C-alpha cells in the first residue's frame, strides 16, 4: 500500500514538475552514474542547469563536523565545470554563506527564507553573488546515512524570472536519487581508501599479487609481481597466463589454478595451496600461494571476473622497513635505526658496519643500545621482532 502511495505521489510530482519519463530517466541515470565520473555529477548538474535555465548549478559535499577540510564543490555553468571564484568561495565565502541549514530534504528559495529585501541586503549577496550575476537561488540540504552533508544550489541571473513551483517540484523529484547517489559515492570512496591502504601495505611487505580470471588469464598484478615476472627466472608470462619454467612445477601450478577456478565456481572446494618455484643462478626458490577467490552471491556471469589469486614471495626481496618508523617505535637514535634496518634486511653486523662507514666497535655499541631499548639479547630475535612489528607496513 505504501509503495503504491509513493508511486502515486511521485507521478503527481512528475506532472507538477512538467518532466516526461524519458527526461527523468536520463537525469536519474546521470545522477547514479555520478560517483563513477572523474569529476562526480558534472553530467547530471549540467542537465539540471539546462532544464532550469540556470547560469550555475553547484553541489557541495562535506563530511559532517569536519570544518577544517575544504568541501568538495562540483559545478556546472555557462563556462563549463570550472567556475570563476569557486576557490574564493571554498576559502572564505563558504563560512559566511547565510543560505545554509535549510529544512532537511526540502527545496526552498532564498526569497522564501530571507524575503526580497533581506536577501539583497546580505553581504554574501553583495560581495560574492551580485558580481557573478546571481540573483535567484533554489537550494536543498541533504545528509546521508554516512554523515555526508550535501548542498544543492541552482542559480539564476538578474534578468531571469524567479524559480516557480514547477521548478521546485522538479528538484524535489531528484532529491531522493541524489541522496542515494551521494551515499554510494561515500561508500565507494571508503572502499577505495581501504583498498589503497591494503595494497600499499602488501607492496611494502614485498608480496607480489596476481589475479587470474576463470581461464587463468592475468587480470591484474601489483608492482612487486611485475618485477618478479620480468626477471623471467622461475616464473614467466606465456599467452597471458603465469607459467613455471620447471616442467614438473608448471604441471602442479596449472593443476592448482584449475582447482582454484573450480572452487570459485562452486564445483569443488576452494583451495589455499603453496608450492616452491625453482630459480636458476643459485637464487633461492620463490614461494607461491594459490588461493581461490570466492564467488559472491550477487556476482554476475562475467568471465573476466577475478577467480584466482596468486601471492609471490621472493626471499631476496626484503620488506621495506622505514627507518623513521623504527626510530620512533623503539626510541632509537638515527644511527641505531639505520643499523637495525640493515640487520633486518639480512646483513651481518660486520657488513652493516662497513655499509655504514663505521668501525666494528661502534657497530657493537649501537647493537648493545638497540638490544637494551628493544628488550632482546640476540640478533635473530631482534630481526624477528622488527619484522613482526608495523615496520614492514610503514
N, C-alpha and C positions, 0 to 999 in steps of 0.2 A: 504493500500500500504506500509506504514511504517513498519507494523507488518511483512508482507511477506519479506520485505528487511532485517529486523532484523533477521528473521528466516534463510534466505539465508546466511547472514553474519555469523551467529552462526554455520551453517552447514559447511561453508568453514573453519572456525576457528577450528572446531572439527576435520576436516580432516587434517588440518595442524598440529594440536596437536597430531594426531595419537591416539585419545581416542575413544573407542567404546561407544555406547549408554548405555550399561549395566554398564560399569565402571563409566561413567559420572553420571548416575543416582544414583549409590551408594555414590559417592562423594557429590553430591548435597544433598542427604538425610542426610548424616553425618553433612554437614555444617548447615542445618536448624535444625537439632537435637541438635547442639552445645550449644545453650543457655540453654537447659534443663539438660545438663550434670553437674555433681558435679564440675569438672574442665572443663570449657567450651572449646569445639572444640578439645579436645585431640584426639578423634577418627578420625576426619577429617584431622588433621595435620599429624597423623601417616600414613594415606593413601597417602597423598601428599608426605611425606618423602620416602615411599617405591616406589611410582610411579616415582619419580625423582632421585632415588638412592642418596639421601641426607643423611648426618650424623646428621643434625639438621634442624628442621623447627620451627620457632618461630612466635607467634602472640603477638604483644604488643599493648595494648589499654590504651589510656589516654584521659581524658576529656580536650578539647582544653582550653589552657590558664591556666591550673592548674598545674604549675610546682612544687608545694610544695608536692604534693601527688605522691607516688611511682606508676608507671604504673602497670597494670595487665599484667603479662607476662605468656603465656602458651607455653609449649614446647613439642616437640616430638623428640626423639633422639634414638640412639642405646642403651642408658642407661635407657630409659623409660621417663616418664614425668618429673622426677627430673634431671635437667641438672647441671653439675658441673659449679661453678662460676656464676650461674644465679643471686644470691644475689648481688655479686660484680658488675655485670652489672647494676642492678637497682640502686644500691647505688652510683656508680661512673661513670662507663663507658658509661652509657646511655647519660650523659651530654657531653661526648666528641666524641660520635659516629658521624663520618662525613657523613655516608650514610643515610642522613635524608633530608627532604624537597624535596622529589622526585616529578616528574611531577604527578599530581593527576590522579589516576585510570590508571596508566600505569606501565607495568612491565619492569624493566631495570636491568642491571647487574652492579657490581662495576667497572668492566673494561671499560664499556661504559661511566660511569660517570667520573672516575678518570684516566683512562688509566692504562696500566700494571704497569708502574714504579711508578706513583703517589699513587696507592693503596698500593703496597707492601712497600712503604717508610713511610706510615702513622703510627703514634704512636698507634692508635687504633688497627690496624692490628698486629703490632709487639708486643704490650703488652698483648692484650686480645685474639685475634683470632689465631695467629700462634701457641701459646702453646696448643690450643684446636684443632689443625689440621683443621682449616677453611681457605680455600684459595679463593673459588668462592662463591659469594653471588648473589642470584636473589631476587629482592625486589620490593614491591609496597606499596605506601602510599594512604590510603583512608580516607575520612572524611564523616561521616554520617550526616543526617539532624539534629540530636540532638546534634551535635558538638563533637562526639567521634572521636578522631584521631586513626587510625589503621595502624600499620606497619606489613606487612607480609614479613618474611625473610626466604629464603631457602638456606641452606649452604652445600657446598661440600668440601671434603678434598683435600689435595695437590696431591694425587695420581689420583684423578678423572679428567675427561675432563671438560672443561668449559661448561656452560649451552648453549644449542642450541636454534635455533629459534623455534623448536617444543616444547621445554621446556617452553619458554616464551609464546607461543600460548596456551599451556595447562593452565598456571597460569592466563593468560588473560581471558580465558573462565570461570574461577572460580570467578573472582573479583566481578562482579555484585551480585552474590549469597552470597558471603562472606559479602559484604557491607550491604545487606538487613538483613542478619542474625545478624550482629553486631548491627544494628539499633533495631531489635527485642529484642536483649539481653538488650540494654539500656532501652527500654521501659518497659520490664518485670521487670528490676531492680528497676525502678522508681515506678512501681505499688506495688512491694513487700515492698519497703521502706514506702510508704504511708499506705499500709495495716497494717504493723507492728506498725506504729505510731498511727493509729486509734485504733488498738486492745489494745495497751498499755494504751491509754487514757481511753478506756472503762473499762479495768481492774482496773485502778487506781480509777475510779469513782465507783467501786464495783457493776457494772452492769453485770449480767450473760447473756450470749448469747448462744442460741442453734439453730442450723439449722436442718430442717427436710426435707426429700425427699417427693415425691408425695404420698408415702404410710404412711407418718407420722413417719417414722423411723429416728432416730437420725443420722445425718451425722457427725456433729462436735459440740463441746461445749467448751467454754473457761474455765479457771481455776475457776473463781467465780461460774459459773453454776454447775460445777462438785462438788464443795464443798457444795453448797446448796442441790443438789440432793443426795449427800452422807449422809446427815443428815436424809433422809427418813422421813421428817416431813412436811406434806402438799403436797409435790411432790415426786414422785419416778420414777424409770425406770422399766417398765414392758414390756417384749417381744420386747425390743429395742425402745419402744416409751415412751413418757412422759405422766404420768397419775397423776391425783389429788387424794388424799386419800379420800376426801369427795365425795360421790357418785353423788350428785347433781352438784357440781362444776366440776367433771370429765365429766359429760354429756355435760356441757356447753363448757368445754375445747375441747373435741373431736369434737363437732359441729363446733366450730370456726376454728379448724385446717382443717376440711373438706372444710369449706367455703374458707379458705385461699388458699387451693390447687386448688379449682375451679377458684379462681381469678388468680392464677398462669397460669392455662391452658387457660384462656380466656373465660370460660363458665359461669362466674359470675363476678361481680365487685370485684376488690381487696379490702381487708379489713385491718383495723387497729383497733383492739378491745382490751380493757383492762378488766381483771377480777381479783377479790381478791381471794387468796388461803388461806384457814383457816389452822392454825397450832395448835398443842397441846402444853402442858406445858406452857400455858399463853404467848406464843410467839405471837408478832404482826403478822398480816396477810401479806403474800407475795404479791407483786404487779406483775402481769403477763400481758405482752403485746403480742398479737398475730398479726403478720404482714405478708401480702403476699409479696413474693419475685417475682417481675415481670419477665416474660419470655421475653428475648431479641429476636429480630427478627432472629438472626442467630444461636440461641441455637439449638443444635441437639436433637433428641428424645432420651434422656438419663434418665432413671427412677431414677438414683441416683443423679440427679442434685438438687440443693437446691430450695425448693418450698415455705418453710415457715420459718420465723424467730420468735423465742421466746425471749423476753427480761425479765429478772427476777430482781426484786429489793427487797432486804431484809432490812427492816428499822433498824435492829440491826447491819448491816454492814455499817460502816461509811466510807466515801471517804477517801482515804489515802493522806491527805494533807501533803506536805513535809515542815518540819519546816524551812529549809533554804530558800525555796521559799517564805513562809510567811514573813520571816525576811527581805528579800530583797525587796519584793513587797511593804511593808508598813514601811520600815526603823525601824523595831523593834529590840530590844536587844534580845539575845538568850533566856533569861528568859521570856520576853514578848511573843516571838513567841511560846515558849513551852506552856505557859498558854492559848494563843489564840487557839492553835491546840486542847488542851483538851476541851475547851468550844465548839469548832466546832464539836467534837466527842460526845457531849451530856452531859458532866459532868457539875455539878453546880460549882459555884465559890468556895464553901467550899470543895467540893470533889476534885477539881483541886488543891487547896492549900494543902490538905492532900496528894494527889498523888505526888506533887512536893516536899513535905517536907518543906514547908514554912508556915509562920503564915498567918492567915486570913487578917491581916492588910497589910502585904507585898503583898498578892494577890490583895487586893483592890487597892494598889498603882500602881501595874503593870497594872490593868484593866483601871485605870484612864489614864495612859500613852497610853495604846492601843486605848482607845476612842479618845484621842487627836490626835493621829497620823493617825487614820483611818477616823476621822471626823464623828463619830457616838456618840450617847448618851445612847443607850440601848443595852443590851447584845444580845437580839434576833436579832436586826438589824446587830450587828457585825457578828453573825453566818451566817446570810443571805448573807452579803457582801462577807465573806470568801468563802462560798460555791458557790457563783455566780462568783467568780474570776477564775483565772487559777490554783488556789491551788489544786483542786481535780485532775487535769490532770498532776500534776508535777511528 
